[in-house]
Amino acid sequence: MSVHTMRLVLGVMFLILAGVILTRDWFMPGLGAGFDPLRLSLGGVLALVFGCLNMAKWYVVWSYRHEMATPVRTPFQADPSLVKPEPPNPELDFTRQPDESVNNGEPR
């Protein structure tokens, strides 16, 4: 069992346990007669906290995995048939050797 599934199972188990403990007097009044009611209520609150904590952790991991699984579209790009090819700018061509005629034969 993976940690992701175990968090879900523990969260549901703790929430059911908290529900049983906190509603014991409404459904079965004699169920907690032999125990301290303050300690039972505290145990129910702790079970509720642990259940909510496990469910929150499970939901965060689930939503992260769900977000990462969503396909992402590539951004819109211009149609290549509509783009007009322009000739290269000779002023920005730095691969040419300097012409000697431009400098009148003088070395640099």
KASUL-V272092 format. One record per backbone hydrogen bond with DSSP energy under -0.5 kcal/mol. CO is the residue of the C=O (numbers start at 1). NH is the residue of the N-H. If there is no record, write none. Layout:
# KASUL-V272092
((CO | NH) (CO | NH))
This chain:
# KASUL-V272092
((2 | 6) (3 | 7) (4 | 8) (5 | 9) (6 | 10) (7 | 11) (8 | 12) (9 | 13) (10 | 14) (11 | 15) (12 | 16) (13 | 17) (14 | 18) (15 | 19) (16 | 20) (17 | 21) (18 | 22) (19 | 23) (21 | 24) (23 | 26) (23 | 27) (24 | 28) (28 | 31) (30 | 33) (32 | 35) (36 | 40) (37 | 41) (38 | 42) (39 | 43) (40 | 44) (41 | 45) (42 | 46) (43 | 47) (44 | 48) (45 | 49) (46 | 50) (47 | 51) (48 | 52) (49 | 53) (50 | 54) (51 | 55) (52 | 56) (53 | 57) (54 | 58) (55 | 59) (56 | 60) (57 | 61) (58 | 62) (59 | 63) (60 | 64) (61 | 65) (62 | 66) (63 | 67) (64 | 68) (65 | 69) (66 | 70) (67 | 70) (79 | 82) (79 | 83) (83 | 85) (88 | 90) (89 | 92) (90 | 93) (92 | 94) (93 | 96) (99 | 103) (100 | 105) (101 | 104) (103 | 106))
